């Protein structure tokens, strides 16, 4: 019996999803770095927030390729919000002082508008994942000839 919120697929079917998720993660990191290189201020900050959630979603799909688009987006959004609310404790700020990786992953200070932009990233990831799944399905249904 399949797990709720997942698709029933074989291991062979999961490899293209994992490959696509890994590629999407790399593209998302590149987009984030590019955004920071060419923009500043709110555009860089909030665009980075949205891309952070997209990246988390690609990592969810890399780990669990059978997860449906809504569940992957919800998981990424929940993680992003959890990290943001964790910033209210001061723990991320403390860790960020000593580690660039902690600063990138956990941030340092709570900012309420970030919560909205994480939602934008989850919605964008959901839409992209759904569109790519439809495209993949339609291409496998086509018969050569």
Buried (B, 14 or more C-beta within 10 A) or exposed (E): EEEEBEBEEEEEEBEEBBEBBBEBBEEBEEBBEEBBEEEEEEEBBBBBBBBBBBBBBBBBBBEBBBBBBEBBBBBBBBBBBEBBEBBEEEEBBEBBEEEEEBBEBBBBEBBEEBBEBBBBBBBBBBEBBBEBBEEEEEEEEEEEE
